[in-house]
Every structure is written in C-alpha cells, then in structure tokens.
Amino acid sequence: MNDGIPEEPELPAPPDGAAGTRARPAQRRRSGPGRPEGVSNVRDDILDAAEIEFANLGYAGTSLRNVADRAEVTQALINYYFGSKYGLFEQVFLRRGRKISEERIQNLEALRRSGRPLDVESIVRAFLTPTLSMRETAAGRTFMRLQARLHTEPPEISYKLRNEAYDVSTRAFGAALREALPHLSEKDVYWRITLLIGAYMYAFSDTHRLEELAPGVCNPNDTEEMLAAISSFVTGGMMAPAPEARAAESPAKGRRKG
C-alpha cells in the first residue's frame, strides 16, 4: 500500500558512461550515517549522501560534485536518477517528510477509532511522535537539520516541498484541535500549530543549546524526557484562553485594583 503516492517506474539501464564506479543493478553492504548496515542500492546511496550535504551546507552551498564524491558515483549518474539538483533535493526531502506526514495521519486515525473524545495532549503527542521516533536514528537527525534549514531556503525551493509533504496532515490536525478546543477560533488554532512546529523544530534539530544551558540537568537525547517536556509545554499553550478573552479581562482587573 502506498497511501496514494505513485510508485516510481522501473528505470532502464543507464547509458554508457553514467554508471561511474558502480554497475546497475548495484547492491552492496555498507555501514554509514544514512542507514543501518544492510543491502544498499545506488539510488538510496545518492539520497543518503545528498541528505548529509544539503543538511550541512543548504541548497545553494551543495554541489552535485559534493554529493557524487560522498556517494562514490559520477554526476552523470545523479542526473540520470534525479534529473537536476532540484530534483535530487526534492526527493531527499519528500522521502522522509512524507513518511512523517503519513504516520501522523495514522496516529490521528487511531485516536478517532478509539471512540474517546479527542483531548489536546493526545493530539499533540500524535503529531510529535513520528518526528521524535525518526530522530532516534543518525539519518533522522540529519533530516531534522535539513528540515530546519528548509525554512531559510528561498520560497521557490521551500514552499512547494513543505506543502507537498505536510499540508494534508497539518490541516487534519488543525481540524482535530478545533474540535478539542472549541473556545479557539480557526485563526488561534493555526497560530498555535505554527508555534508548535517552531518549538519542535528547534528542540529536535540538535543545536546543543540545552546541554550548554543546563549541563547534566536536561537530557535531550532521552526520548521520553523530550516528549514529556515539549508535549506538556505545547498542551498548556494550546489550552490557554483565546487572546481576545485575555484582552477583555485585563481592563476589568485593572479597574478592580484601582
């Protein structure tokens, strides 16, 4: 089952001169930052290498030569599989971005099937756990850095990919949160979802700031600690009164004090 994502057609054998240091079909066993040791193929090796380069250097700073050198292939082979640098970047991002989005939808559907009323903390955890689980692998941590970088890339590069990867799942969670938080307007809910995204991206992207601020106190490598911290923080923010309600209360409080 591919959840509506079209399968890639089988490619013909590459033309002479494109295979570089590999023959196709090519499989080998390797151990590296992209995947645990196991059967590997050329296309995935290129994606793994490109993910590291794009995460480290950004779109503009990465060259196909960088990727080719890391993957031990020729640039002609990269062009054969992906067509262009942007085509490569697109596939690198969507490979894991779609997986996160699909797992979020599955988590939300499981909450609805439970028959219990939707509560905010369960919705927040359902949103966060796919990304947090991915972060437990070296490749997932690389993707977190790539995802954080995407927000600094030019709109013509970032908007299409972000929308394609996440729009459906984020809107589904927006609808669920509106059910669970009837005191909030649609505007309030989407502001809070945006702040949720900003919080988790910073917390999950391995800036090491927390270790510097609180050495030996906080452990961002402890998955349960991180999930508990961010879900309680976000849940509290989600359940706060609407800004208009708080603004309406303030003058009254001031008058009582006077």
Rosetta blueprint (number, residue, H / E / L):
1 M L
2 N L
3 D L
4 G L
5 I L
6 P L
7 E L
8 E L
9 P L
10 E L
11 L L
12 P L
13 A L
14 P L
15 P L
16 D L
17 G L
18 A L
19 A L
20 G L
21 T L
22 R L
23 A L
24 R L
25 P L
26 A L
27 Q E
28 R E
29 R E
30 R E
31 S L
32 G L
33 P L
34 G L
35 R L
36 P L
37 E L
38 G E
39 V E
40 S E
41 N E
42 V H
43 R H
44 D H
45 D H
46 I H
47 L H
48 D H
49 A H
50 A H
51 E H
52 I H
53 E H
54 F H
55 A H
56 N H
57 L H
58 G H
59 Y H
60 A H
61 G H
62 T L
63 S L
64 L H
65 R H
66 N H
67 V H
68 A H
69 D H
70 R H
71 A H
72 E L
73 V L
74 T L
75 Q H
76 A H
77 L H
78 I H
79 N H
80 Y H
81 Y H
82 F H
83 G L
84 S L
85 K H
86 Y H
87 G H
88 L H
89 F H
90 E H
91 Q H
92 V H
93 F H
94 L H
95 R H
96 R H
97 G H
98 R H
99 K H
100 I H
101 S H
102 E H
103 E H
104 R H
105 I H
106 Q H
107 N H
108 L H
109 E H
110 A H
111 L H
112 R H
113 R H
114 S L
115 G L
116 R L
117 P L
118 L L
119 D L
120 V H
121 E H
122 S H
123 I H
124 V H
125 R H
126 A H
127 F H
128 L H
129 T H
130 P H
131 T H
132 L H
133 S H
134 M H
135 R L
136 E L
137 T L
138 A H
139 A H
140 G H
141 R H
142 T H
143 F H
144 M H
145 R H
146 L H
147 Q H
148 A H
149 R H
150 L H
151 H L
152 T L
153 E L
154 P L
155 P H
156 E H
157 I H
158 S H
159 Y H
160 K H
161 L H
162 R H
163 N H
164 E H
165 A H
166 Y H
167 D H
168 V H
169 S H
170 T H
171 R H
172 A H
173 F H
174 G H
175 A H
176 A H
177 L H
178 R H
179 E H
180 A H
181 L L
182 P L
183 H L
184 L L
185 S L
186 E H
187 K H
188 D H
189 V H
190 Y H
191 W H
192 R H
193 I H
194 T H
195 L H
196 L H
197 I H
198 G H
199 A H
200 Y H
201 M H
202 Y H
203 A H
204 F H
205 S L
206 D L
207 T L
208 H L
209 R H
210 L H
211 E H
212 E H
213 L H
214 A L
215 P L
216 G L
217 V L
218 C L
219 N L
220 P L
221 N L
222 D L
223 T H
224 E H
225 E H
226 M H
227 L H
228 A H
229 A H
230 I H
231 S H
232 S H
233 F H
234 V H
235 T H
236 G H
237 G H
238 M H
239 M L
240 A L
241 P L
242 A L
243 P H
244 E H
245 A H
246 R H
247 A H
248 A H
249 E H
250 S H
251 P H
252 A H
253 K H
254 G H
255 R H
256 R H
257 K H
258 G L
